[in-house]
Amino acid sequence: MSTRIVVVGGGTAGARLAQRLPVTLLGEEPHAPYNRVLLADVLAGRYAPEVIALPAPQEPVRRGVRAVRIDRAARTVECEDGTTVGYDRLVLATGSNPVLPPLRGLRGSRLPSGVHPFRMLDDCLELREHVRPGVRAVVIGGGLLGVSAARALAALGAEVVLTQQGERLMERQLDAHASELLREHVESLGVEVHTECRVSGLRQEDGAVTAVELADGFVLDAQVVVLACGVRPRVGLARDAGLDVRRGVVVDDELRTSDPYVHAIGDCAEHDGRVYGLAGPALEQADALADLLLSEASAFPAAATAPEATPRPVYTGTRALTRLTLGGPEALDLAAFGEATPLPGDDVVQLTDATRRAYRKVVVRGDRLVGGVLLGDLAAVGALARAWEGDEALPPAPLLHLLTHDGGS
């Protein structure tokens, strides 16, 4: 391609686009692009860092380069190292930042010694330096990130306490029964779980964390604290450039921002009012944008306004499925998608096998599959995911067939 495409961000979305197209990829991290989904396995020691590297892009990544300013008039990106990169088309794949909760003892971006976010490879490597058998570790946040971190720390021999402000673990993805089964499994790994538990502050001594204070006055001794309180789209670069930003950088069905020469994909992008924050949608958006840029390459730069003989590739959204494997003496696999909590009038089918600690549930609305949860036995997840992602009418057969091993196929 003769078009100069610059991608800011070497995460899942940016790396996927760089695999599809020859681009200049600016990666802020010093590492080659890697699979963030496997960070907990790196922390637990299951994988070495190089094992989770993503396939190499078409052009070498400029590592350790932080973009600090976009000049939309000149179509350039200014970097912290003083270099300037020109573009014909700019793609923002800046990802997201970990949410730092408003706690006493946590001020600004400088964290006390022993306090770590759980977002990047360097976070995992630093944690591994601090965690030894018997170390007291408190994980703040009982969502997907927090559960993954707690499992990994337990595998390293730490004494782990997992705190969740909500009523149950992974409450965004799981229903009450599935969450309770998950809690039982996490506790079987030696993790102490506290739900409906609000953390109010951190205690420090000589700049190092010593304890976590709870709102009810209880104090948890801690040598390591992991902040797993969710993520927030990283939109500062886009906002400073005057692009339309709400929760994320607003994009249309061509993943184009309010500037026709700038696109956004992945965790930082907001499409049709939704920010996904998951690997699956990031990959789909990168592929959709690659198809679009390839389709218009021969006509660039007039392609943004020129009439098309054939329909242009568009992105219409992603139906994202969450999967997680928790290790231990008996590993637990789980998958969740769509709406796991039924509305009045919905049909629900669920199967529970207490001896195998397996649980499967689907929610059907009219003739459509709208959500489901599976724990312990994922044999049916492939067929269920296809039925849900396709959003097609279900066949007129007993609903129980949805939870059989072959998904009724």
N, C-alpha and C positions, 0 to 999 in steps of 0.2 A: 504494500500500500504506500502511496506517496503522501498521504495525509499524515501530518505530525500529530500523533495522539499521545498525550501525557496523562498518566494515571497517578494520582496522589493516594498512596496507601497500599501496603503490600500484604493485606490480609486475604481472607478467602475470596472476596469479590474481585479485588484488584489482581490477585494472582491468577484467577481463572481467566480474566480478560486478557492478561499478558500471555497466557498459554494459547489463546485463540488468535491474537493479533500481534504484529510487531509494534510495541509501544515503548515509551520511556516510562519506566515504573520507578517512582520515588518512594522508597520504603524507609520509614523512620527508625525501625528497629535494626539492630546490627545483624540479625539473623536472616537467613534465607526464608522466604514465605513458608509457613507451616500450618498444620491443621489444628486449629484451636480446640476442636472437639476432643482431641486426645491429650489436652494439657494435664488433666487429672492423672492419666496413666504415666505421664512423665514424672509428675510429682510423686506418685506411688513407687516409681522405680521400675515399672513394667516395661517402659520404652525409653531408649536413649533419645536425646533431643533430635539427633539427625534422622531418626526413624520416622518422625512425623513430618518431615519436609514434604512440601507439595511438589508435583511435577514441575520441572524447570520451565520458565517462560521462554518465549522465542528470542528475546533480547535480555542481556544481563540486567539484573536489578541494581539500581543505585541505592545501596544499603546505607543506613545511618544518616539519611538526608531528610531533614524536616522542612516542609514547605511552610512559609510564614506569611505569604501575601500573594494574592492574585490580582494582577493588573488586567482587567477585562478589556480595556480599550487597546492596550498593546498586545493582548493575548500572550501574557507571560506569567510564569510562576517564579516568585523569588524564594530562595531557600536560605536557611539559617547560616549555611556555610559561605554565603555571599554570592553564590552562583545564580544565574537566571536561565530558565528553560522556556523556550517559546513553544506555542502549540497552535494547531489549527482546531483541534477538538480536545477539551479537557474533561477528564473523568474523575470525580471525587469519590473515593472509596475509603474515606477516612475512618470508618468504623465507629466505635463507641468507647466511651470512658467508663470506668467503674464508678458507681455511685458511692460517695463518701457520706455516711450518715451524720446528722448534726449531733455529735456527742460531746460532752464535756471532756476536755483533754485532747480533742482532735480539731486543730485549727489550721486552716490553709491546706496547701498541697503537700507540705512536708510532714511525713508521718513519723511518729515515735519509733524508736528501734523495737523490732519485734512485731510491728503492725504491718500487714501486707494486704494489698488488693489481690484478686485472683482473676487476672485477665490476660496476661502476656507470659511468654516463655521465661523472661527474666524473673517474673514473680515466682514461678515454680522453682527456678534454680536458686533464688535467694531463700525460699522456704526450705528447700532441701539442706541448705547450709545451717539453718537454725534448728531443724527438727531432728531430735534423737529419741530413742526409746525412753519413755517416762516423762518427756516434756509435756507440760500442760498447755493445751491449745484450745482456744475458743473460736468457733466459727460463727460469725454473725450473719444470719440469713439462711432460711431453709428452703430456698428454691432450688432449681436445677444446679446452679453453680455451687451453692452451699452444701448440698448433699454430696456432690462430686468431690468437693474439697475435703469434707469430713471423712469420706470413705478413704481417700488417698492418705490423709494424715494418720488415720487408724492403721493403715497398712504399713506405715513407717514406725509404728510402735508408740505413737503419741497417745496421751490421755486426752481424749477429744470430748468437748462439750459443744453441741450444736444448738444454737438459739434461734427461734423463729417467732417473729412478732404476731403472725397470723395464727389461725386456729389449727392448721395442719401443714405438713410438709408438702411442697410442690402443689400448693393449692390452685395455681393457675392451670395446671394440666390434669390433676387427678381429682376424682371424687373422694368422698369421705372414706369409703371402704378401702379403696386402693391406697390412699394415703396412710391409713392405719397399718396395712400390710407392709408398706414401705418403711414406716417407722419401726415396726418389729424387726425388719431385716437390718436396718441401720443400727439398732440397739444390739442386735446379735453380733455385730462387728466390734462391740465394745464402746460405741459412741453413746454418750449421755445426751438425750434429746429433751429440750424444753420448748414447748409451744406456748402461744399466748404469753410471750415473755419479751418485754421491751427493754433493750439495753439503753442506759441513760448516760454512761460515761466510762472513761478509761482512767485507771490510776497509773502513775508513772513514778519512776525513781531514777534520777540521773539520766533522764531522756529515754529510758527504756520502759516498756509497758510491764506492769506487775499484776494487774487485775482488771476485771471488767465489772462495772457496777450495773445492777439491774434496777428498774424503776421501783420495784417493791422493797428495795433496800438490801437485797441479797448481793453478795460479792463473790465472784468467781475468780480464783487465782489463775493467772495466765502468764506464761512466758512468750507465747505466740498468739496473736490475734489475726484472723483472716476475715477480711471484709468481703462478703459475698452478697451484697445488698442490691444486686441488679446492675444494669448498665444504662447509660444515657447517650443518645446519638451525639457524635462529635461534629459539631456544626459551626465552630468558631470561625474557621477559615472561610466558609461559605457566607456566614453572616457579615463578616468584615468586608467581604467583596460585594455586599449589597444584594445577594441572591435571596429569593423568597424562602424563609425558614419558619416552620412552626415547631412541631416536636422534632422533625428531621428536615432535611433539605427537600423541599417540595419538588416532585417530578411528575411528568405526565406519562402516558402510555408508551412513549418513546424514551422514557427515563431521562428526559430533558428537563433541565431546571428553567427558571425564569430567563436565563440567558441561553439563546439557541445554540451556542457553541460550548456549553458546559452541561455535562450529564452527572448524575449521582447514582450509585448502586450500593447495595449492601446495607449494613447497620445504620449508616448515616442518612439513608434515603427514606422519604415518606411518600408512598404511592397510594393514591385514593384514600387518604386519611389514615393510613396504616404504616407503622414502623415494625418490621418483623423481628430483627435482632437474632436471626437464626441462620445456620449455614445453608440450608436448603434454598430458601428464597434468595440469598446472596448469589448462589451459583446460577439459579434460574435468571436472575436479573443480568448477571454478567454475560450469560449465553445469549439472552435476548438483545442486549446492546451490541455484542459482537456481530450478530446476524444483521442488525440494523446498519452498523457502520460498514460492513462488507457490502451490503446491498446498495449503499449510496456512494461507495468509494470512487467509482468511475466518474461521478458527476460532481464531486466535491470541488469547490465549496458551495456551489449553487444548489446542492441537493436539499438543503433545508427548506427551500421554497419552490423548487421545480416540481412540475406535475409528474406523477409516477404512472408508468404503464401498468405496473403490477402492484398489488397491495404491499405496503411497507411492513416489516416485522414489528410487532408491538408486544408489550408486556401487559398482561391483564390481571396479574396477581398470582399468589402462590397459596396452595393449601399445604400448610407446613405440618409435618409429623415429627414429634419429639421421641427420640429413642435414647435409652441410657442403660448401661450395664454396670452393676455394682458388684465388685469382687467380694471375696471372703471365702470361708470354708464351703459355702454353698452360694454360688453367684446368683444374682437376681437380675433378670432382664425385664425392662418395662418399655412400653410404647403408649403414646397418647396422641389423640388428634381430635380436632374439632370441639364440639360442645359435649362434654362428658356429663353435664347435669341437664336432665330432661326438663322440658317445659310441659305445662298441662296439655294433655292430648297426645304427647309423644308415646311411641312404643319403645319399651326397654327390654332387652334380653341380656341376662347375665348368668354366667356359670362360675361356680366356686368349687375348687378342689382343695380342701383344707390339708389333706395329707401331703399334697405336692406344693402347697402354698402358691396355688395358681388362681388367677382371677381374670375373667374376661367379661367385658360388657360393651354393648353397642346401643346407640340411641338412633331411632328411626323416626323421621317426621314425614308423614304422608308416605310417599314412595321413595324418599331419599334417605341415605345414610348421612347423619349430621355429626357423629362423633363416636368416640370409643376409647376404652382403656384396656390394656392387656398387661398383666404381670405374671412372670414366671413361665408362661408358655406363649411364645410368639409365633407358633406355627401358622396361625391364620392371618398374621399381620400383613403379609404381602397382598393377599386377595382383598382384605378390608381396605388397605390403603388405595388400591386401584379403584375400588368402588367409590370411595370417598373423593379421591382426587378427580375422577371422571365426572362426578356429580350427575350421574345418569340414573334413570328410574330403575329400581330394583325389580328383579323378576318376581312374579306372583307365586312365591314359594314360602314355606314356613320360615319365620325369622331365625329360627334356631340354626339354619344352614349357614348363617353368617359367621358363626363361631366354631364351625367344624374346622378341622385341620386344613382342608383344601378350600375353605371359604365358599363351598358350594359350587365350585367350578367343575 
